[in-house]
């Protein structure tokens, strides 16, 4: 499997760049992935609201939340989610939240 290095550690990812071990995620890694995967120089409060919600949901249920749940809980409109994460909620937001690749659509 492919790997990348960040802060002196190697992280294993699948062929699409999703973390193999979500428990290795932290917010500093999210900032690194934002730049690397989404070409984002910074994360706003709205980015963090979405990322943290996705992360909490995953930790509680071992699955990615549905996009409707993301919007409803965070108050971030669907259109805005796509503006915040250019590759979308499943690929972009879930990747920055350190989730493995979601099974269905989020």
ROFIFI-74405 format. One line per 2 residues: number of its first residue (from 1); for each residue x, y, z of N, C-alpha, C. Coordinates in nm, 4 decimals. Each point is the difference from the previous one (the first is absolute). Layout:
N
NUM = X Y Z X Y Z X Y Z ~ ...
//
This chain:
106
1 = 0.0848 -0.1187 0.0000 -0.0848 0.1187 0.0000 0.0887 0.1241 0.0000 ~ -0.0508 0.1078 -0.0588 0.0770 0.1248 -0.0003 0.0107 0.0588 0.1404
3 = 0.1022 0.0814 0.0194 0.0192 0.0703 0.1269 0.0401 0.1437 -0.0302 ~ -0.0107 0.0840 0.1015 0.0548 0.1347 -0.0063 0.0588 0.0308 0.1363
5 = 0.0886 0.0976 0.0034 0.0634 0.0381 0.1254 -0.0506 0.1362 0.0438 ~ -0.0286 0.0100 0.1287 -0.0391 0.1262 0.0606 0.0507 0.0013 0.1432
7 = 0.0648 0.1073 0.0374 0.0504 0.0195 0.1369 0.0841 -0.1188 0.0462 ~ 0.0820 -0.0518 -0.0893 0.0907 -0.1076 0.0354 -0.0621 -0.1380 0.0091
9 = -0.1258 -0.0128 -0.0411 -0.0696 -0.1296 0.0045 -0.0439 -0.0400 -0.1391 ~ -0.0101 -0.1278 -0.0211 -0.0537 -0.0551 -0.1236 -0.1471 -0.0343 0.0217
11 = -0.0831 0.0401 -0.0945 -0.1428 -0.0309 0.0055 -0.0344 -0.0850 -0.1214 ~ -0.0691 -0.1089 0.0249 -0.0413 -0.0890 -0.1074 -0.1381 0.0424 -0.0498
13 = -0.0152 0.0066 -0.1324 -0.1267 0.0371 -0.0624 -0.0352 -0.1028 -0.1073 ~ -0.1266 -0.0024 -0.0365 -0.0397 -0.0884 -0.1095 0.0358 0.0682 -0.1327
15 = -0.0348 -0.0609 -0.1095 0.0359 0.0536 -0.1316 -0.0646 0.1351 -0.0305 ~ -0.1056 0.0345 0.0733 -0.0671 0.1284 -0.0213 0.0394 0.1044 0.1041
17 = 0.0930 -0.0348 0.0891 0.0513 0.0967 0.0970 -0.0719 0.0052 0.1330 ~ -0.0898 -0.0937 0.0276 -0.0695 -0.0040 0.1293 0.0866 -0.0736 0.1016
19 = 0.0034 0.0500 0.1237 0.0791 -0.0652 0.1050 -0.0453 -0.1442 0.0201 ~ 0.0958 -0.0874 0.0167 -0.0295 -0.1397 0.0282 -0.0339 -0.0158 0.1487
21 = 0.0668 0.0775 0.0848 -0.0233 -0.0064 0.1450 -0.0520 0.1354 0.0491 ~ -0.1329 0.0166 0.0039 -0.0594 0.1279 0.0388 0.0391 0.0456 0.1410
23 = 0.0389 -0.0934 0.0835 0.0383 0.0365 0.1374 0.1292 0.0822 0.0034 ~ 0.0729 0.0063 -0.1095 0.1234 0.0793 -0.0060 -0.0268 0.1473 -0.0314
25 = -0.1243 0.0349 -0.0285 -0.0377 0.1357 -0.0396 0.0162 0.0985 0.1155 ~ 0.0356 0.1228 -0.0336 -0.0048 0.1118 0.0940 -0.0231 0.1271 -0.0809
27 = -0.0264 0.1113 0.0666 -0.0341 0.1233 -0.0710 0.1178 0.0565 -0.0788 ~ 0.1218 -0.0213 0.0467 0.1163 0.0459 -0.0767 0.0089 -0.0768 -0.1324
29 = -0.0314 -0.1283 0.0053 -0.0011 -0.0806 -0.1217 -0.1096 0.0496 -0.0948 ~ -0.1138 0.0406 0.0541 -0.1079 0.0539 -0.0830 0.0476 0.1239 -0.0758
31 = 0.0743 0.0864 0.0673 0.0532 0.1197 -0.0667 0.0956 -0.0380 -0.1128 ~ 0.0843 -0.0977 0.0240 0.0922 -0.0487 -0.1012 -0.0767 -0.0576 -0.1193
33 = -0.1008 -0.0828 0.0288 -0.0794 -0.0616 -0.1057 -0.0809 0.1037 -0.0779 ~ -0.0438 0.1051 0.0680 -0.0745 0.1062 -0.0687 0.0843 0.0604 -0.1116
35 = 0.1250 0.0248 0.0309 0.0897 0.0567 -0.1003 0.0343 -0.1040 -0.1066 ~ 0.0314 -0.1198 0.0436 0.0454 -0.1069 -0.0905 -0.1119 -0.0512 -0.0909
37 = -0.1174 -0.0213 0.0552 -0.1081 -0.0661 -0.0732 -0.1013 0.0958 -0.0614 ~ -0.0242 0.1144 0.0642 -0.1041 0.0920 -0.0456 0.0566 0.1346 -0.0454
39 = 0.1309 0.0166 0.0074 0.0657 0.1265 -0.0368 -0.0544 0.1186 0.0794 ~ -0.0302 -0.0240 0.1270 -0.0495 0.1054 0.0891 0.1147 0.0489 0.0875
41 = 0.0186 0.1300 0.0060 0.1075 0.0558 0.0818 -0.0381 0.0112 0.1469 ~ -0.1298 0.0049 0.0282 -0.0467 0.0144 0.1382 -0.1368 -0.0666 0.0116
43 = -0.0380 -0.0287 0.1231 -0.1320 -0.0549 0.0283 -0.0768 0.1013 0.0845 ~ -0.1199 0.0340 -0.0440 -0.0841 0.0956 0.0710 -0.0795 -0.0702 0.1104
45 = -0.0739 0.0786 0.0756 -0.0874 -0.0577 0.1023 -0.1028 -0.0943 -0.0623 ~ -0.0480 0.0330 -0.1204 -0.0957 -0.0890 -0.0664 0.0659 -0.1319 -0.0411
47 = 0.1221 0.0069 -0.0505 0.0728 -0.1241 -0.0296 0.0075 -0.0863 0.1252 ~ 0.0439 0.0620 0.1097 0.0176 -0.0757 0.1237 -0.1314 -0.0554 0.0526
49 = -0.1089 0.0763 -0.0137 -0.1301 -0.0503 0.0455 -0.0353 -0.1285 -0.0738 ~ 0.0203 -0.0004 -0.1310 -0.0304 -0.1186 -0.0801 0.0948 -0.1140 0.0348
51 = 0.1291 0.0280 0.0040 0.1002 -0.1033 0.0288 -0.0241 -0.0618 0.1379 ~ -0.0202 0.0833 0.0999 -0.0188 -0.0517 0.1362 -0.1295 -0.0796 0.0128
53 = -0.1066 0.0448 -0.0671 -0.1242 -0.0768 0.0039 0.0197 -0.1371 -0.0645 ~ 0.0621 -0.0014 -0.1180 0.0256 -0.1272 -0.0688 0.0828 -0.0923 0.0890
55 = 0.1008 0.0568 0.0623 0.0891 -0.0781 0.0864 -0.0761 -0.0596 0.1188 ~ -0.0793 0.0843 0.0681 -0.0784 -0.0486 0.1162 -0.0957 -0.1106 -0.0433
57 = -0.0678 0.0225 -0.1111 -0.0944 -0.1006 -0.0496 0.0726 -0.1321 -0.0264 ~ 0.1157 0.0078 -0.0635 0.0762 -0.1211 -0.0292 0.0422 -0.0709 0.1296
59 = 0.0481 0.0757 0.0973 0.0445 -0.0606 0.1258 -0.1152 -0.0685 0.0734 ~ -0.1207 0.0556 -0.0122 -0.1158 -0.0583 0.0677 -0.0610 -0.1178 -0.0771
61 = -0.0008 0.0088 -0.1329 -0.0742 -0.0989 -0.0796 0.0849 -0.0790 -0.0993 ~ 0.1290 0.0296 -0.0081 0.0915 -0.0662 -0.0935 -0.0477 0.0100 -0.1453
63 = -0.0643 0.1102 -0.0319 -0.0426 0.0254 -0.1373 -0.0055 0.1505 -0.0235 ~ 0.0050 0.0373 -0.1260 -0.0113 0.1413 -0.0353 -0.1468 0.0418 0.0077
65 = -0.0252 0.1235 0.0403 -0.1391 0.0465 0.0057 -0.0537 0.0303 -0.1395 ~ -0.1296 -0.0007 -0.0128 -0.0640 0.0419 -0.1244 0.0182 0.1512 -0.0137
67 = 0.0109 0.0465 -0.1228 0.0247 0.1425 -0.0225 -0.1134 0.0856 0.0575 ~ -0.1210 -0.0485 -0.0046 -0.1125 0.0743 0.0584 0.0222 0.0219 0.1499
69 = 0.0529 -0.1003 0.0668 0.0290 0.0104 0.1427 0.1115 0.1012 0.0256 ~ 0.1003 0.0015 -0.0875 0.1086 0.0978 0.0129 -0.0565 0.1410 -0.0063
71 = -0.0837 0.0252 -0.1007 -0.0571 0.1333 -0.0197 -0.0913 0.0396 0.1168 ~ -0.0858 -0.0913 0.0397 -0.0958 0.0286 0.1064 0.0710 0.0279 0.1330
73 = 0.0974 -0.0809 0.0338 0.0675 0.0126 0.1289 0.0935 0.1196 0.0058 ~ 0.0717 0.0254 -0.1093 0.0987 0.1089 0.0014 -0.0593 0.1341 -0.0411
75 = -0.1151 -0.0026 -0.0664 -0.0590 0.1230 -0.0509 0.0672 0.0498 -0.1276 ~ 0.0856 -0.0818 -0.0582 0.0678 0.0358 -0.1244 -0.0822 -0.0565 -0.1160
77 = -0.0438 0.0887 -0.0898 -0.0823 -0.0420 -0.1131 0.0782 -0.0917 -0.0931 ~ -0.0733 -0.0867 -0.0699 0.0627 -0.0967 -0.0905 0.0891 0.0694 -0.1033
79 = -0.0489 0.1043 -0.0593 0.0802 0.0730 -0.0993 0.1306 0.0479 0.0625 ~ -0.0082 0.0470 0.1222 0.1197 0.0501 0.0696 0.0973 -0.1144 0.0309
81 = -0.0512 -0.1177 0.0342 0.0875 -0.1150 0.0255 0.0850 -0.0279 -0.1237 ~ -0.0629 0.0060 -0.1168 0.0742 -0.0230 -0.1247 0.0977 0.1132 -0.0299
83 = -0.0293 0.1204 0.0448 0.0949 0.1108 -0.0149 0.1189 -0.0181 0.0952 ~ -0.0282 -0.0464 0.1204 0.1051 -0.0193 0.0999 0.0934 -0.1142 -0.0365
85 = -0.0565 -0.1073 -0.0547 0.0755 -0.1201 -0.0337 -0.0156 -0.0261 -0.1489 ~ 0.0920 0.0509 -0.0819 -0.0144 -0.0082 -0.1456 -0.0256 -0.1399 -0.0544
87 = 0.0506 -0.1025 0.0647 -0.0256 -0.1356 -0.0500 -0.1236 -0.0631 0.0648 ~ -0.0756 0.0781 0.0768 -0.1269 -0.0458 0.0551 0.0095 -0.0525 0.1421
89 = -0.1166 -0.0257 0.0602 -0.0019 -0.0471 0.1387 0.0560 -0.1405 0.0173 ~ -0.0237 -0.0890 -0.0945 0.0490 -0.1371 0.0159 0.1502 -0.0066 -0.0162
91 = 0.0492 0.0529 -0.1077 0.1434 -0.0090 -0.0252 0.0781 0.1024 0.0814 ~ -0.0383 0.1256 -0.0076 0.0772 0.1053 0.0648 -0.0167 0.0070 0.1503
93 = -0.1218 0.0224 0.0446 -0.0234 0.0191 0.1433 0.0336 -0.1257 0.0799 ~ -0.0407 -0.1148 -0.0494 0.0288 -0.1243 0.0732 0.1497 -0.0294 0.0034
95 = 0.0684 0.0327 -0.1074 0.1448 -0.0218 -0.0035 0.0685 0.0910 0.1031 ~ -0.0418 0.1265 0.0067 0.0603 0.0920 0.0967 -0.0349 -0.0376 0.1432
97 = -0.1134 -0.0658 0.0189 -0.0402 -0.0456 0.1337 0.0678 -0.1311 0.0375 ~ 0.0799 -0.0552 -0.0913 0.0758 -0.1201 0.0307 -0.0776 -0.1293 -0.0092
99 = -0.1142 0.0019 -0.0658 -0.0800 -0.1210 -0.0132 0.0544 -0.0891 -0.1111 ~ -0.0275 -0.1299 0.0106 0.0265 -0.0858 -0.1159 -0.1015 0.0386 -0.1081
101 = 0.0202 -0.0466 -0.1205 -0.0914 0.0339 -0.1092 -0.1409 -0.0434 0.0372 ~ -0.0973 0.0944 -0.0068 -0.1388 -0.0347 0.0324 -0.0552 -0.1036 -0.0975
103 = -0.0861 -0.0896 0.0507 -0.0587 -0.1048 -0.0834 -0.1017 0.0566 -0.0977 ~ -0.0944 0.0788 0.0508 -0.1027 0.0564 -0.0853 0.0229 0.1480 -0.0173
105 = -0.1015 0.0672 -0.0440 0.0148 0.1447 -0.0106 -0.0302 0.0606 0.1367 ~ 0.0694 0.1089 0.0294 -0.0240 0.0696 0.1274 -0.0885 0.1191 -0.0244
//
